[in-house]
Amino acid sequence: TEPNVERKVAELTKSIETNSRMEHPMPSHDTSQLTRPLVALIGCGPSGIFFLHALATQQRELERRGDTEGLAALPRVTCFEAADGPGGMWRSHSKDHSKENTPNMYEALWCNIPKEMMEFHDYTFEEHFGGRQVPAYLPRECMLEYIKQRAQSRGPGVFASASGQDISHEAFNVAEGKKIFDACMGKKTQNHISGNRLHSIKFQTRVRNVNYNSATKKFEILFDCSRGGKVKQEASMEQYDYCIWAGGQHGKPRIPRQLLRLLRSGVSLTGDTSSDEEEDEDEAVPYKGTILHSSHMSEFCAAVNGKRVVLIGDGGSAEDLALYAVKQRASMVYVLSRSGYGDSVDNGSWPGPVNSMTGKVEPKVKVHIALPCRVVQNGTGLMCAAMFWNEESESYEIDDDEDPIVLEKIDTVIFCTGYVPNQDCLSPDLRFQRVEESDEFWTAAADFKMRRNALTEELGDVEPSEDLDFSANTIPGVYQNVLLSNHRMMYMAERASEYPLLELDIAAWQCLAYITGKATLPEKRDIERIVKEQMEEEMQVPYLRWEIDMNYFDAINELPHNHWSDGWSDPRAKELMEQYARHLVGALARNMRNAKYPVDFGTAETLNDLGNKFFQLLLRKISSRRELDPDSKEAEWRTYRDADPLTFESIYTGQAAAPLPKRWLELDLDGSRTSFQLKN
């Protein structure tokens, strides 16, 4: 309980305040180790792995140059990880031994981002696969192995436990049996760093509490070791100079309570708008089917096979599960979108059987811009209506101007509504807030005017709302991964990014730059100015402004159905998307330079050749969904993962992707897992 945690912290603090450095013995005679800053790294998923990789990379380069001063500035890092090996949520459910329904990715997951946008300059896919071409979209475990092998290229003992045991080929080795890439395992060991390793990892260790002691200027980390979900030893506490949250933003399932109550009670708390003609039931009846969250993957196949399914949410999770449900032979899948701007809405076509009478494809997935407002048909159907945001009540309400739809005989409802960070171990003053949870607003300059764009002719000059939201590209109270109220607390957390792994890798270098003194934070007033300038620049991009400015969101929603901006064939639609993509890559280029990242994309204003190649990749990622044609001969089976592989090329090696071995919907149907092994 919380009082017990506080008492334990107090007891342990008193016992170690005078000798906190002795809690971290170093396996080296180097006396500079005694003065190194101590860093607690919470989590060994991709974020934690990237930070350890950045640390090892800088150590190796400084040793090569003989830079003793730079070496002395590097920190000593202890990584805390609850699982028995690295990978975080990228480890499948079957690898998680603690509990069911975790946010871990499911076993059969395929990446929804082309590998070329997740490739790293210092360990390319061409190198990883021994020169062999592989498809642009890879299974989850293939990408996880790439991430881990990249880290191991800096030294075979990078994943050694705190006890010194190297578990890199035990708990998570994929070379066993049918595992992938066995021919690549261990081949990159010649570039290892010296024996003075600057980090250790405590696997099967759960952090219970993190507190910042302002008197000692130390973070007090309370943790215990466990095995098989059982505590193995009494809680211990250690003190650190810095703390980096690398636990990700997918800690706990997020289910909108209002919608869950609707399903359980039968009627929305916003009121029932159904007329007497539309509703023939005397009283509300709770929904009788199966209710799941996207984290409940152990129950997914049984819940969708031969069933009529509703997915609530329109993001990447809903898009992926809709396709996976089709692969698992769902009878019909309905995706319900609140805003109409998620990944699921961007798909130009969904697969389905051909009607023998009409010769037309009948998609097995349909997207509706609506949310449930009432349970009907004696608990088996859902009435759904368009929603709008009421600023006065600060809630979504039913739009009476739009006719509701009824989805009949629904067997399963799955919430694809994402996750929230599980920061329970952090004291409240150390937790960050996501944008949607924040009550902070900002105001545009009085003379703000949007530059002319493809929508200007139809929307005119839209007056900004008085209170503007911060964009999803920011974290309130955090600047460049640093908590503004405590500059020793840092976060490696992706934003609403099109390229999360690259963004996290840059964040690792940014955190390390602050710890080693290579970068310094601007003054508070300068940060406020910089953030406002960033927000006003995003207000110039239509596909970013709609998230920030409710007035602009409403103006876009007034555009007619099947507007030219909904497709991809109109040059104006491509112009809007190019503006969006160029802004994102420009911001990425700026972050690279701020972080002293070893790759350069140019500046936010002018991308260099490498930056432009990445920009083209991002456009190709977006267009592969929008170009899906419901009238094509291939619409029966084609998904965005079946896109022309030759259009995806490595920006570092120029190697093009290979085609999938089969149509994506035909892969893994027998329960096996697709792998891409080297040829003998």
C-alpha positions as CSV (number, residue, x, y, z in Angstrom):
1,T,0.0,0.0,0.0
2,E,1.1,3.6,-0.4
3,P,1.7,4.2,3.4
4,N,3.9,1.1,3.5
5,V,5.9,2.3,0.5
6,E,6.4,5.7,2.1
7,R,7.6,4.0,5.4
8,K,9.9,1.7,3.5
9,V,11.4,4.6,1.6
10,A,12.0,6.6,4.8
11,E,13.7,3.6,6.5
12,L,16.0,2.9,3.5
13,T,16.8,6.6,2.9
14,K,18.1,7.0,6.4
15,S,20.4,3.9,6.0
16,I,22.1,4.8,2.8
17,E,22.2,8.5,2.5
18,T,25.8,8.6,3.6
19,N,27.1,5.9,1.3
20,S,24.9,5.8,-1.8
21,R,27.8,5.6,-4.1
22,M,28.9,2.3,-2.6
23,E,25.6,0.8,-3.8
24,H,27.0,0.8,-7.3
25,P,30.4,-1.0,-7.4
26,M,32.1,-0.8,-10.8
27,P,33.9,-3.7,-12.4
28,S,36.9,-1.4,-13.2
29,H,39.9,0.1,-11.5
30,D,39.2,3.4,-13.2
31,T,38.8,6.0,-10.4
32,S,36.7,8.3,-12.6
33,Q,33.9,5.8,-12.1
34,L,33.5,7.1,-8.6
35,T,32.4,10.5,-9.8
36,R,30.3,9.5,-12.7
37,P,26.7,10.6,-12.6
38,L,24.4,7.7,-11.7
39,V,21.4,7.2,-13.9
40,A,18.3,5.0,-13.2
41,L,16.8,3.8,-16.5
42,I,13.3,2.4,-15.9
43,G,12.4,0.0,-18.6
44,C,14.3,-2.2,-21.1
45,G,12.0,-2.0,-24.1
46,P,13.1,-0.2,-27.2
47,S,13.5,3.1,-25.3
48,G,15.8,1.5,-22.7
49,I,17.7,-0.5,-25.4
50,F,18.3,2.6,-27.4
51,F,19.7,4.5,-24.5
52,L,22.1,1.7,-23.6
53,H,23.1,1.6,-27.3
54,A,23.7,5.3,-27.4
55,L,25.8,5.1,-24.3
56,A,27.9,2.2,-25.7
57,T,28.3,4.0,-29.0
58,Q,29.6,7.1,-27.4
59,Q,31.9,5.2,-25.1
60,R,33.4,3.3,-28.0
61,E,34.0,6.5,-30.0
62,L,35.5,8.4,-27.1
63,E,37.8,5.5,-26.4
64,R,38.9,5.4,-30.1
65,R,39.7,9.1,-29.9
66,G,41.4,8.8,-26.5
67,D,39.1,11.5,-25.1
68,T,39.5,10.9,-21.3
69,E,37.5,14.0,-20.4
70,G,34.6,12.9,-22.5
71,L,34.8,9.4,-21.1
72,A,34.7,10.7,-17.6
73,A,31.4,12.6,-18.3
74,L,29.6,9.5,-19.3
75,P,27.2,8.2,-16.7
76,R,26.9,4.9,-14.9
77,V,23.5,3.4,-15.7
78,T,21.4,0.9,-14.0
79,C,18.4,-0.4,-16.0
80,F,15.4,-1.8,-14.2
81,E,13.2,-4.2,-16.1
82,A,10.2,-6.2,-14.7
83,A,10.4,-8.9,-17.4
84,D,13.1,-11.6,-17.7
85,G,14.6,-10.1,-20.9
86,P,14.6,-7.0,-23.1
87,G,11.9,-5.9,-25.5
88,G,9.2,-4.4,-23.5
89,M,5.8,-4.4,-25.2
90,W,7.4,-5.8,-28.3
91,R,7.6,-9.1,-26.5
92,S,4.5,-11.1,-27.4
93,H,1.9,-12.1,-24.8
94,S,3.3,-15.6,-24.7
95,K,6.6,-14.1,-23.5
96,D,5.0,-12.2,-20.6
97,H,5.0,-14.3,-17.5
98,S,3.4,-11.8,-15.1
99,K,-0.2,-11.6,-16.1
100,E,-2.7,-11.8,-18.9
101,N,-4.2,-9.0,-20.9
102,T,-0.9,-7.0,-20.8
103,P,-0.2,-4.3,-23.4
104,N,2.4,-6.6,-25.0
105,M,2.0,-7.1,-28.8
106,Y,0.3,-10.2,-29.8
107,E,2.2,-13.1,-31.3
108,A,0.9,-12.8,-34.9
109,L,1.3,-9.0,-35.1
110,W,2.9,-7.5,-38.2
111,C,4.5,-4.0,-38.3
112,N,2.3,-1.3,-39.8
113,I,5.3,0.9,-40.6
114,P,7.7,0.0,-43.4
115,K,11.0,-1.3,-42.1
116,E,12.8,1.4,-44.2
117,M,11.4,4.0,-41.8
118,M,12.7,2.0,-38.8
119,E,16.2,1.4,-40.1
120,F,19.3,2.7,-38.3
121,H,22.3,4.1,-39.9
122,D,24.8,2.1,-37.8
123,Y,23.2,-1.3,-38.4
124,T,21.2,-1.6,-41.6
125,F,18.8,-4.3,-42.7
126,E,21.1,-5.2,-45.5
127,E,23.8,-5.9,-42.8
128,H,21.3,-7.7,-40.5
129,F,20.1,-10.0,-43.2
130,G,23.5,-10.7,-44.8
131,G,22.6,-8.8,-48.0
132,R,19.3,-10.5,-48.6
133,Q,16.2,-8.5,-49.5
134,V,13.2,-8.9,-47.3
135,P,9.7,-7.3,-47.4
136,A,8.9,-3.7,-46.4
137,Y,6.5,-4.8,-43.7
138,L,7.9,-7.4,-41.2
139,P,6.4,-9.6,-38.5
140,R,6.8,-8.2,-34.9
141,E,9.4,-10.7,-33.8
142,C,11.6,-9.9,-36.9
143,M,11.7,-6.2,-35.9
144,L,12.3,-7.0,-32.3
145,E,15.3,-9.2,-33.2
146,Y,16.7,-6.4,-35.4
147,I,16.5,-4.0,-32.4
148,K,18.2,-6.4,-30.1
149,Q,20.9,-7.4,-32.6
150,R,21.7,-3.7,-33.2
151,A,22.4,-3.3,-29.5
152,Q,24.5,-6.4,-29.4
153,S,26.6,-5.2,-32.3
154,R,28.2,-2.9,-29.7
155,G,29.1,-5.8,-27.5
156,P,27.8,-9.3,-26.9
157,G,27.3,-8.7,-23.2
158,V,25.0,-5.7,-23.6
159,F,22.1,-7.6,-22.1
160,A,24.0,-9.1,-19.2
161,S,22.1,-9.0,-16.0
162,A,23.3,-7.1,-13.0
163,S,24.8,-10.3,-11.6
164,G,27.0,-10.5,-14.6
165,Q,25.1,-13.4,-16.3
166,D,24.7,-12.8,-20.0
167,I,21.1,-13.8,-20.8
168,S,21.2,-12.6,-24.4
169,H,21.1,-16.1,-25.7
170,E,18.8,-17.6,-22.9
171,A,15.6,-15.9,-22.0
172,F,15.0,-14.3,-25.4
173,N,17.1,-16.1,-28.0
174,V,15.2,-16.6,-31.2
175,A,17.6,-19.2,-32.6
176,E,15.8,-22.1,-31.1
177,G,13.7,-24.3,-33.3
178,K,11.6,-22.3,-35.7
179,K,12.9,-19.0,-34.5
180,I,14.1,-16.4,-37.0
181,F,17.4,-15.2,-38.2
182,D,19.5,-18.0,-36.7
183,A,22.1,-17.5,-39.4
184,C,22.6,-13.9,-38.2
185,M,22.9,-14.6,-34.5
186,G,26.1,-13.5,-32.9
187,K,27.8,-12.5,-36.2
188,K,28.4,-8.9,-35.0
189,T,30.7,-9.4,-32.0
190,Q,33.9,-8.1,-33.3
191,N,33.1,-4.4,-32.6
192,H,32.6,-4.8,-28.8
193,I,33.6,-2.1,-26.5
194,S,36.2,-2.4,-23.7
195,G,35.5,-4.4,-20.6
196,N,34.6,-1.2,-18.6
197,R,30.9,-1.5,-19.3
198,L,29.0,1.5,-18.0
199,H,25.7,-0.1,-17.4
200,S,24.0,-3.1,-15.7
201,I,20.5,-4.5,-16.1
202,K,18.3,-5.7,-13.3
203,F,15.9,-8.1,-15.0
204,Q,12.8,-9.5,-13.2
205,T,13.0,-6.3,-11.0
206,R,9.9,-4.2,-10.4
207,V,10.3,-0.6,-9.4
208,R,7.8,0.1,-6.6
209,N,8.5,3.8,-6.0
210,V,10.5,6.7,-7.4
211,N,10.9,9.8,-5.2
212,Y,13.1,12.8,-5.6
213,N,14.8,14.0,-2.4
214,S,15.3,17.7,-2.8
215,A,17.6,17.9,0.2
216,T,20.1,15.3,-1.2
217,K,19.2,16.1,-4.9
218,K,18.9,12.3,-5.4
219,F,16.3,10.0,-6.8
220,E,15.4,7.3,-4.4
221,I,14.4,4.1,-6.3
222,L,12.6,1.4,-4.3
223,F,12.5,-1.9,-6.0
224,D,12.2,-5.7,-5.5
225,C,13.3,-8.7,-7.5
226,S,10.7,-11.3,-8.5
227,R,10.5,-14.6,-10.3
228,G,7.4,-16.1,-11.7
229,G,5.4,-13.1,-10.4
230,K,6.6,-13.8,-6.8
231,V,8.8,-11.5,-4.8
232,K,12.2,-13.1,-4.5
233,Q,13.7,-10.8,-1.9
234,E,12.9,-7.8,0.4
235,A,12.7,-4.4,-1.2
236,S,15.9,-2.5,-1.7
237,M,16.6,1.2,-2.3
238,E,19.3,2.9,-4.3
239,Q,20.0,6.6,-5.0
240,Y,20.7,8.1,-8.4
241,D,21.5,11.6,-9.8
242,Y,19.2,11.2,-12.8
243,C,16.1,9.2,-13.6
244,I,14.9,8.3,-17.2
245,W,11.5,7.0,-17.7
246,A,11.8,4.4,-20.6
247,G,8.6,2.5,-19.7
248,G,6.7,3.7,-22.7
249,Q,3.1,5.1,-22.9
250,H,1.3,1.8,-23.2
251,G,1.1,0.7,-19.6
252,K,-2.6,0.2,-19.0
253,P,-5.6,-0.3,-21.3
254,R,-7.7,2.8,-21.8
255,I,-11.4,2.3,-22.1
256,P,-13.7,5.3,-22.3
257,R,-16.0,4.9,-19.3
258,Q,-18.9,6.6,-20.9
259,L,-19.0,4.0,-23.7
260,L,-18.4,1.1,-21.4
261,R,-21.4,2.3,-19.2
262,L,-23.5,2.5,-22.3
263,L,-22.8,-1.1,-23.3
264,R,-23.5,-2.3,-19.7
265,S,-26.7,-0.2,-19.2
266,G,-28.0,0.0,-22.7
267,V,-28.3,3.7,-23.0
268,S,-26.0,6.7,-23.3
269,L,-25.6,9.2,-20.5
270,T,-25.7,11.9,-23.1
271,G,-29.4,11.1,-23.7
272,D,-31.4,9.0,-26.1
273,T,-32.2,10.6,-29.4
274,S,-34.0,7.7,-30.9
275,S,-37.5,8.5,-32.1
276,D,-40.6,6.3,-31.5
277,E,-40.4,5.0,-35.0
278,E,-36.8,4.0,-34.7
279,E,-37.0,2.4,-31.2
280,D,-39.5,-0.4,-30.5
281,E,-38.2,-1.4,-27.1
282,D,-39.9,-0.2,-23.9
283,E,-36.7,0.0,-21.9
284,A,-32.9,-0.1,-22.3
285,V,-31.3,-3.6,-22.4
286,P,-27.6,-4.1,-21.8
287,Y,-25.4,-5.4,-24.6
288,K,-25.4,-9.2,-24.5
289,G,-22.3,-9.9,-26.6
290,T,-18.6,-10.1,-25.8
291,I,-16.7,-6.9,-24.7
292,L,-12.9,-6.9,-25.1
293,H,-10.1,-4.4,-25.2
294,S,-7.4,-4.8,-27.9
295,S,-5.1,-6.0,-25.1
296,H,-7.2,-9.1,-24.6
297,M,-5.6,-11.0,-27.6
298,S,-5.7,-14.4,-26.0
299,E,-9.5,-14.2,-26.6
300,F,-9.4,-12.5,-30.0
301,C,-9.6,-15.4,-32.5
302,A,-12.5,-17.1,-30.7
303,A,-14.3,-13.7,-30.5
304,V,-14.1,-12.9,-34.2
305,N,-14.1,-16.2,-36.1
306,G,-17.4,-16.2,-38.0
307,K,-18.6,-13.3,-35.9
308,R,-19.9,-9.8,-36.6
309,V,-17.5,-7.5,-34.9
310,V,-17.4,-3.8,-33.9
311,L,-14.1,-2.1,-33.3
312,I,-14.4,1.2,-31.4
313,G,-11.5,3.5,-32.4
314,D,-9.9,4.3,-35.7
315,G,-6.2,4.4,-35.1
316,G,-3.4,2.0,-36.0
317,S,-4.7,-0.6,-33.5
318,A,-8.2,-0.7,-35.1
319,E,-6.7,-0.8,-38.6
320,D,-4.5,-3.8,-37.7
321,L,-7.2,-5.7,-35.8
322,A,-9.7,-5.2,-38.6
323,L,-7.3,-6.8,-41.1
324,Y,-6.4,-9.6,-38.6
325,A,-10.1,-10.2,-38.0
326,V,-10.6,-10.6,-41.8
327,K,-7.7,-13.1,-41.8
328,Q,-9.3,-14.9,-38.9
329,R,-12.5,-15.2,-41.1
330,A,-14.7,-12.7,-39.3
331,S,-18.1,-12.4,-40.9
332,M,-18.1,-8.6,-40.8
333,V,-16.1,-5.9,-39.2
334,Y,-17.4,-2.4,-38.4
335,V,-14.9,0.3,-37.4
336,L,-16.4,3.2,-35.5
337,S,-14.5,6.5,-35.7
338,R,-15.2,9.5,-33.6
339,S,-13.2,12.1,-35.6
340,G,-12.9,10.5,-39.0
341,Y,-9.2,11.2,-39.2
342,G,-7.5,7.9,-38.0
343,D,-5.5,5.4,-39.9
344,S,-8.5,3.2,-40.5
345,V,-10.3,6.0,-42.3
346,D,-7.3,6.5,-44.6
347,N,-7.6,3.1,-46.2
348,G,-8.9,3.5,-49.7
349,S,-10.2,-0.1,-49.8
350,W,-10.7,-3.1,-47.6
351,P,-10.5,-6.7,-48.7
352,G,-13.6,-8.9,-49.1
353,P,-15.3,-11.4,-51.4
354,V,-16.5,-10.6,-55.0
355,N,-20.2,-10.6,-55.5
356,S,-20.8,-13.0,-58.3
357,M,-23.9,-11.1,-59.5
358,T,-22.3,-7.6,-59.7
359,G,-18.6,-8.5,-60.0
360,K,-17.9,-6.0,-57.3
361,V,-15.9,-6.5,-54.1
362,E,-18.0,-6.5,-50.9
363,P,-15.5,-5.3,-48.3
364,K,-15.5,-7.2,-45.0
365,V,-14.6,-4.0,-43.2
366,K,-16.8,-0.8,-43.1
367,V,-15.8,2.4,-41.4
368,H,-18.5,4.7,-39.9
369,I,-17.8,8.1,-38.4
370,A,-20.1,7.5,-35.4
371,L,-20.1,6.1,-31.9
372,P,-22.6,3.9,-30.1
373,C,-25.4,5.9,-28.4
374,R,-27.8,3.1,-27.5
375,V,-28.1,-0.7,-27.3
376,V,-31.0,-2.0,-29.4
377,Q,-32.6,-5.2,-30.7
378,N,-32.9,-6.8,-27.3
379,G,-29.2,-6.4,-26.5
380,T,-27.8,-7.6,-29.8
381,G,-27.6,-4.4,-31.9
382,L,-26.0,-1.0,-31.6
383,M,-27.4,2.3,-32.6
384,C,-24.6,4.7,-33.6
385,A,-24.6,8.4,-34.1
386,A,-22.1,11.1,-35.2
387,M,-20.7,13.1,-32.2
388,F,-19.5,16.6,-31.6
389,W,-17.5,18.3,-28.9
390,N,-19.5,20.5,-26.6
391,E,-17.0,23.1,-25.1
392,E,-19.4,24.2,-22.4
393,S,-20.0,20.7,-21.0
394,E,-16.5,19.5,-22.1
395,S,-17.9,16.2,-23.4
396,Y,-18.9,14.6,-26.7
397,E,-22.6,14.8,-27.5
398,I,-24.8,13.3,-30.2
399,D,-25.1,15.3,-33.4
400,D,-28.8,15.5,-34.1
401,D,-28.1,16.8,-37.7
402,E,-26.9,13.3,-38.7
403,D,-29.1,10.3,-39.0
404,P,-28.1,7.4,-36.7
405,I,-27.2,4.0,-38.1
406,V,-28.1,0.6,-36.6
407,L,-25.6,-2.3,-36.6
408,E,-27.4,-5.5,-36.3
409,K,-26.6,-8.8,-34.6
410,I,-23.2,-7.7,-33.2
411,D,-21.4,-10.6,-31.5
412,T,-18.3,-8.8,-30.2
413,V,-17.3,-5.2,-29.4
414,I,-13.6,-4.5,-29.1
415,F,-12.2,-1.2,-27.7
416,C,-9.3,-0.1,-29.8
417,T,-8.9,3.0,-27.7
418,G,-5.3,2.7,-26.8
419,Y,-3.4,2.8,-23.5
420,V,-2.2,5.2,-20.8
421,P,1.2,5.2,-19.3
422,N,1.6,3.1,-16.1
423,Q,3.5,5.6,-14.0
424,D,2.1,4.5,-10.7
425,C,5.7,3.9,-9.4
426,L,6.6,7.6,-9.9
427,S,5.7,10.1,-7.3
428,P,3.0,12.5,-8.6
429,D,5.4,15.4,-9.1
430,L,7.5,13.2,-11.5
431,R,4.7,12.0,-13.8
432,F,4.0,13.5,-17.2
433,Q,0.6,14.2,-18.6
434,R,-0.4,13.3,-22.1
435,V,-1.9,16.2,-24.2
436,E,-5.5,14.8,-24.0
437,E,-5.2,14.7,-20.2
438,S,-3.9,18.2,-19.8
439,D,-6.0,21.2,-19.1
440,E,-3.4,23.6,-20.4
441,F,-4.2,25.9,-23.3
442,W,-2.4,28.6,-25.3
443,T,-3.5,31.6,-27.4
444,A,-2.4,32.5,-30.9
445,A,-1.0,35.9,-31.7
446,A,-3.7,38.5,-32.3
447,D,-2.5,38.9,-35.9
448,F,-2.2,35.2,-36.7
449,K,-3.2,34.3,-40.2
450,M,-2.9,31.0,-41.9
451,R,-0.8,30.9,-45.0
452,R,-2.6,30.0,-48.2
453,N,-3.0,26.3,-48.8
454,A,-5.2,23.9,-50.8
455,L,-8.1,24.3,-48.5
456,T,-8.1,28.1,-48.3
457,E,-10.4,28.7,-51.2
458,E,-13.1,26.6,-49.5
459,L,-12.5,27.4,-45.8
460,G,-11.4,31.0,-46.1
461,D,-9.6,32.5,-43.1
462,V,-10.8,30.6,-40.1
463,E,-10.5,32.6,-36.9
464,P,-8.5,30.6,-34.3
465,S,-10.3,29.4,-31.1
466,E,-9.7,31.5,-28.0
467,D,-8.3,28.5,-26.2
468,L,-6.0,26.3,-28.4
469,D,-4.8,22.8,-27.5
470,F,-1.2,21.8,-27.5
471,S,-0.5,19.4,-30.3
472,A,0.2,15.7,-29.9
473,N,3.8,16.5,-30.8
474,T,4.3,17.9,-27.4
475,I,4.1,16.7,-23.8
476,P,2.8,19.4,-21.3
477,G,5.5,20.4,-18.9
478,V,8.2,18.6,-20.8
479,Y,10.7,20.1,-23.2
480,Q,13.1,18.0,-25.3
481,N,12.5,15.0,-23.0
482,V,13.2,16.9,-19.8
483,L,10.7,17.7,-17.1
484,L,10.7,21.4,-16.7
485,S,10.0,21.3,-12.9
486,N,13.0,18.9,-12.4
487,H,15.7,18.9,-15.0
488,R,17.1,15.6,-13.7
489,M,13.9,13.8,-14.6
490,M,13.7,12.7,-18.3
491,Y,11.3,10.8,-20.4
492,M,11.8,8.7,-23.5
493,A,8.2,8.7,-24.9
494,E,7.1,8.8,-28.5
495,R,4.6,11.4,-29.5
496,A,1.9,10.9,-32.1
497,S,4.7,9.9,-34.4
498,E,4.8,8.4,-37.9
499,Y,8.2,6.9,-37.0
500,P,8.3,6.1,-33.3
501,L,11.5,4.0,-33.2
502,L,13.6,6.7,-34.8
503,E,12.0,9.3,-32.6
504,L,13.0,7.2,-29.5
505,D,16.5,6.7,-30.7
506,I,16.9,10.5,-31.1
507,A,15.5,10.9,-27.6
508,A,18.2,8.6,-26.2
509,W,20.9,10.8,-27.6
510,Q,19.1,13.9,-26.4
511,C,18.9,12.6,-22.8
512,L,22.5,11.6,-22.9
513,A,23.5,15.0,-24.2
514,Y,21.9,16.7,-21.2
515,I,23.5,14.3,-18.7
516,T,27.0,14.7,-20.2
517,G,26.7,18.5,-20.6
518,K,26.8,18.5,-24.4
519,A,23.4,20.2,-24.4
520,T,21.8,22.7,-22.1
521,L,18.2,23.8,-21.6
522,P,17.2,27.3,-22.6
523,E,15.8,29.6,-20.0
524,K,12.1,29.1,-19.1
525,R,10.9,32.2,-21.0
526,D,12.8,31.1,-24.1
527,I,11.3,27.6,-23.9
528,E,7.8,29.2,-23.7
529,R,8.6,31.3,-26.7
530,I,10.0,28.3,-28.7
531,V,7.0,26.1,-27.9
532,K,4.6,28.8,-28.9
533,E,6.5,29.4,-32.2
534,Q,6.3,25.6,-32.8
535,M,2.6,25.6,-32.2
536,E,2.0,28.5,-34.5
537,E,4.0,26.8,-37.2
538,E,1.9,23.7,-36.8
539,M,-1.2,25.9,-37.1
540,Q,0.0,26.6,-40.6
541,V,-0.4,22.9,-41.5
542,P,-4.1,21.9,-42.1
543,Y,-3.6,18.3,-41.0
544,L,-2.0,19.4,-37.8
545,R,-4.1,22.5,-37.1
546,W,-7.3,20.5,-36.9
547,E,-6.0,18.7,-33.7
548,I,-5.1,22.1,-32.1
549,D,-7.9,24.4,-33.1
550,M,-11.6,23.4,-32.6
551,N,-12.8,26.2,-34.9
552,Y,-10.7,24.7,-37.7
553,F,-11.8,21.2,-36.9
554,D,-15.4,22.3,-37.1
555,A,-14.7,24.0,-40.5
556,I,-13.2,20.9,-41.9
557,N,-16.1,18.8,-40.7
558,E,-18.5,21.0,-42.6
559,L,-16.9,19.9,-45.9
560,P,-19.2,17.6,-47.9
561,H,-18.9,13.8,-47.9
562,N,-16.6,12.4,-50.5
563,H,-14.7,15.7,-50.6
564,W,-11.6,15.7,-52.8
565,S,-9.4,15.8,-49.7
566,D,-10.7,12.4,-48.7
567,G,-9.0,10.7,-51.6
568,W,-5.6,10.6,-53.2
569,S,-6.3,11.1,-56.9
570,D,-6.7,14.9,-56.7
571,P,-3.4,16.9,-56.8
572,R,-4.7,19.1,-54.0
573,A,-5.0,16.1,-51.6
574,K,-1.4,15.2,-52.3
575,E,-0.4,18.8,-51.8
576,L,-1.9,18.8,-48.3
577,M,-0.3,15.5,-47.4
578,E,3.1,16.7,-48.7
579,Q,2.8,19.8,-46.5
580,Y,2.1,17.6,-43.5
581,A,4.9,15.1,-44.2
582,R,7.5,17.8,-44.9
583,H,6.7,19.6,-41.6
584,L,7.1,16.3,-39.7
585,V,10.5,15.5,-41.3
586,G,11.6,19.1,-40.8
587,A,10.9,18.8,-37.1
588,L,12.7,15.5,-37.0
589,A,15.8,17.2,-38.6
590,R,15.7,19.9,-36.0
591,N,15.5,17.3,-33.2
592,M,18.5,15.4,-34.6
593,R,20.7,18.5,-34.5
594,N,19.5,19.4,-31.0
595,A,20.3,15.9,-29.8
596,K,23.8,15.7,-31.4
597,Y,22.4,12.7,-33.2
598,P,24.9,11.0,-35.6
599,V,22.5,11.3,-38.6
600,D,21.7,14.6,-40.2
601,F,18.5,15.4,-42.2
602,G,19.3,19.1,-42.7
603,T,17.3,21.8,-41.1
604,A,13.6,22.3,-40.5
605,E,13.5,24.8,-43.4
606,T,15.8,22.9,-45.8
607,L,16.1,19.1,-45.9
608,N,19.3,17.6,-47.2
609,D,19.4,14.6,-49.6
610,L,19.0,12.1,-46.8
611,G,16.2,14.1,-45.3
612,N,14.4,14.3,-48.6
613,K,14.7,10.5,-49.1
614,F,13.1,10.0,-45.7
615,F,10.4,12.5,-46.7
616,Q,9.6,10.4,-49.8
617,L,9.4,7.3,-47.7
618,L,6.9,8.9,-45.4
619,L,4.8,9.9,-48.4
620,R,5.0,6.4,-49.7
621,K,3.8,5.0,-46.3
622,I,0.8,7.3,-46.4
623,S,0.0,6.7,-50.1
624,S,0.1,2.9,-49.8
625,R,-3.1,3.1,-47.8
626,R,-4.9,5.9,-49.7
627,E,-4.1,4.4,-53.1
628,L,-6.0,1.1,-52.4
629,D,-8.7,1.1,-55.1
630,P,-12.0,-0.7,-54.3
631,D,-12.6,-1.1,-58.1
632,S,-9.3,-2.8,-58.9
633,K,-9.1,-6.5,-59.7
634,E,-6.9,-7.0,-56.7
635,A,-9.3,-5.3,-54.2
636,E,-10.5,-8.7,-53.0
637,W,-7.2,-9.4,-51.2
638,R,-4.9,-6.4,-51.4
639,T,-3.9,-4.6,-48.2
640,Y,-1.3,-1.8,-47.7
641,R,1.2,-4.4,-46.8
642,D,0.9,-5.8,-50.3
643,A,2.1,-2.5,-51.8
644,D,4.8,-2.5,-54.6
645,P,8.0,-3.4,-52.6
646,L,10.3,-1.6,-55.1
647,T,8.9,1.8,-54.0
648,F,10.5,1.2,-50.5
649,E,14.3,1.7,-50.6
650,S,16.8,2.0,-47.7
651,I,17.9,5.6,-47.4
652,Y,21.3,4.3,-46.3
653,T,22.1,1.5,-48.7
654,G,19.6,1.9,-51.5
655,Q,18.4,-1.7,-51.2
656,A,14.8,-2.1,-52.3
657,A,12.3,-4.3,-50.4
658,A,11.3,-7.7,-51.6
659,P,7.7,-8.9,-52.2
660,L,5.9,-10.9,-49.6
661,P,6.1,-14.7,-50.1
662,K,2.3,-14.7,-50.4
663,R,-0.6,-12.3,-50.3
664,W,-0.6,-11.0,-46.7
665,L,-4.1,-12.4,-46.0
666,E,-2.8,-15.9,-46.9
667,L,0.2,-15.8,-44.6
668,D,0.2,-17.6,-41.2
669,L,-3.2,-19.2,-41.6
670,D,-2.0,-22.6,-40.4
671,G,-0.8,-21.1,-37.1
672,S,2.9,-21.0,-38.2
673,R,4.8,-17.8,-38.2
674,T,6.4,-16.3,-41.3
675,S,10.1,-15.9,-41.1
676,F,12.8,-14.6,-43.4
677,Q,15.9,-16.7,-43.0
678,L,19.1,-16.5,-44.9
679,K,19.6,-18.8,-47.8
680,N,22.3,-21.5,-47.3
